[in-house]
Every structure is written in structure tokens, then in C-alpha cells.
Amino acid sequence: PEVGSSSRRPEGDEQCESAMKALASTLCLAAASALVLIALAVGSAAATTAEAATTFRGSVFMVDGVVDPATVKVTLAERGAGASGDVAMKSTYLQVPQKFYKTFQPGKQYRSANGQGRQVRPQGEFNFEFHNVPAGTHTLDVVAVGVIFQQYRIDVSEGGGDLEERVRVSSNQDPNKMFRYPLKEKPAGTAS
């Protein structure tokens, strides 16, 4: 370039640079929009999963002298979980208040007035709960040494609505025999 003259690029270069800036701006806007849509989709999927999962609650009525309720295990198995049909299992123990141990007398047996059989006195009702139970069919078992409990079928449906409407509790042996939710279970007998 000569002294005193301004250095100018050819007009085609300016148009090319202007087109590149416009394209870059459009691409940035498209990428930002795509990220927003992905975030909304992930949030929506998480909300749907959270709506479908529920907390299942219940209680077990125990009797004096049979077993320490803190050793009673409650399991919830999801039937046919996953593509391979594997069983997804959760377990917990009964929630026992500390004050209970002031009156608990393990192994104490009671007899009826005529000396026949074994008479037991009420000991208490102890709670359990399972968090994030997905929609589907589950089997609930209560396991305690020396005590027999019924096995239950738990059906959790997807969607909104009242928890009592979404959770159906029935006998595992007879699905037509329904129970109220939250489940209140009592021993079916003792094992010798």
C-alpha cells in the first residue's frame, strides 16, 4: 500500500466475514436452544420418574415374648425387574422406639387359665417403609424367626392421584383378597 492511502480489503472478503458471523450466531442460538430442550426433557423425565415412584408404608403387629421386633426383616421384591427378568429387592427392619426395650421380656411365655396352649399378650405395632418404589408388581415378605407371616402382592400404578388409589395390596396366594393401604400385618402363626 502507498503512503497516505487506507488499506481496504476487497468487498468480497467483507461479505464473506459478515456471512460467517451470521452463521456462527445462528449456530450458537441453535445450540443454546437444543441445550434448553435437553434440560427440559431430562427434568420432565425425572419428574415423571419421581411421580411414578412412591413410598410404601406399613406396620407389623407383634406379640410379647415371641421375637424382638428389631430383628424382623421386611423385604420388597419387584417382579420381573429389568429386561432379563431379574428380581430387584429392597429390605428394611421394623422401626422400634427405644422406650420399647424398657418393657420387652424376650422368651417369656404365657399360658391360659386351664394350662392349655400358649396365650400371648399384645406387644405393639411397629412401622416400616420403602422409599422410591417404582410402578409395577412387587412381593412383600415379613421374616422373623419362629413367626409366620402372610406374603402380599403390591401393585403400584403410574401417574398422579391419591397414593391410596395408586397402591393396591392383595394376598399373594389370592389376588382377589384385598387389604387396605397402608398395610397392617399380623402374624399368621408360629413355627415350632
Solvent accessible surface area in square Angstrom, and as a share of the most:
residue,aa,sasa,rsa
1,P,157,0.99
2,E,142,0.64
3,V,158,0.91
4,G,83,0.80
5,S,64,0.41
6,S,92,0.59
7,S,98,0.63
8,R,195,0.71
9,R,136,0.50
10,P,91,0.57
11,E,125,0.56
12,G,46,0.44
13,D,68,0.35
14,E,78,0.35
15,Q,117,0.52
16,C,79,0.47
17,E,66,0.29
18,S,67,0.43
19,A,63,0.49
20,M,118,0.53
21,K,132,0.56
22,A,59,0.46
23,L,98,0.49
24,A,54,0.42
25,S,72,0.47
26,T,81,0.47
27,L,110,0.55
28,C,92,0.55
29,L,125,0.62
30,A,57,0.44
31,A,55,0.42
32,A,51,0.40
33,S,52,0.33
34,A,47,0.37
35,L,121,0.60
36,V,89,0.51
37,L,120,0.60
38,I,104,0.53
39,A,65,0.50
40,L,116,0.58
41,A,63,0.49
42,V,98,0.56
43,G,40,0.39
44,S,66,0.42
45,A,59,0.46
46,A,60,0.46
47,A,50,0.38
48,T,80,0.47
49,T,91,0.53
50,A,72,0.56
51,E,101,0.45
52,A,18,0.14
53,A,23,0.18
54,T,12,0.07
55,T,28,0.16
56,F,0,0.00
57,R,110,0.40
58,G,6,0.06
59,S,5,0.04
60,V,0,0.00
61,F,64,0.27
62,M,1,0.00
63,V,23,0.13
64,D,26,0.14
65,G,6,0.06
66,V,31,0.18
67,V,19,0.11
68,D,40,0.21
69,P,0,0.00
70,A,41,0.32
71,T,80,0.47
72,V,0,0.00
73,K,73,0.31
74,V,0,0.00
75,T,17,0.10
76,L,5,0.02
77,A,15,0.12
78,E,33,0.15
79,R,94,0.34
80,G,51,0.49
81,A,17,0.13
82,G,65,0.63
83,A,121,0.94
84,S,90,0.58
85,G,42,0.40
86,D,93,0.48
87,V,91,0.52
88,A,46,0.36
89,M,123,0.55
90,K,73,0.31
91,S,57,0.37
92,T,38,0.22
93,Y,116,0.44
94,L,8,0.04
95,Q,94,0.42
96,V,32,0.18
97,P,69,0.43
98,Q,146,0.65
99,K,148,0.63
100,F,19,0.08
101,Y,83,0.31
102,K,175,0.74
103,T,104,0.61
104,F,25,0.10
105,Q,91,0.40
106,P,99,0.62
107,G,58,0.56
108,K,88,0.37
109,Q,106,0.47
110,Y,35,0.13
111,R,149,0.54
112,S,36,0.23
113,A,120,0.93
114,N,113,0.58
115,G,42,0.41
116,Q,126,0.56
117,G,50,0.48
118,R,104,0.38
119,Q,100,0.44
120,V,56,0.32
121,R,117,0.43
122,P,101,0.63
123,Q,27,0.12
124,G,21,0.20
125,E,87,0.39
126,F,8,0.03
127,N,84,0.43
128,F,2,0.01
129,E,49,0.22
130,F,7,0.03
131,H,99,0.44
132,N,111,0.57
133,V,0,0.00
134,P,50,0.32
135,A,25,0.19
136,G,31,0.30
137,T,34,0.20
138,H,3,0.01
139,T,16,0.09
140,L,0,0.00
141,D,43,0.22
142,V,12,0.07
143,V,84,0.48
144,A,12,0.09
145,V,134,0.77
146,G,30,0.29
147,V,11,0.07
148,I,88,0.44
149,F,21,0.09
150,Q,50,0.22
151,Q,54,0.24
152,Y,11,0.04
153,R,68,0.25
154,I,0,0.00
155,D,31,0.16
156,V,7,0.04
157,S,57,0.37
158,E,127,0.57
159,G,34,0.32
160,G,61,0.59
161,G,62,0.59
162,D,84,0.44
163,L,50,0.25
164,E,96,0.43
165,E,131,0.59
166,R,23,0.08
167,V,5,0.03
168,R,127,0.47
169,V,1,0.00
170,S,2,0.02
171,S,5,0.03
172,N,40,0.21
173,Q,131,0.58
174,D,64,0.33
175,P,62,0.39
176,N,136,0.70
177,K,107,0.46
178,M,89,0.40
179,F,60,0.25
180,R,216,0.79
181,Y,26,0.10
182,P,65,0.41
183,L,2,0.01
184,K,137,0.58
185,E,1,0.01
186,K,135,0.57
187,P,38,0.24
188,A,76,0.59
189,G,27,0.26
190,T,85,0.49
191,A,54,0.42
192,S,166,1.07
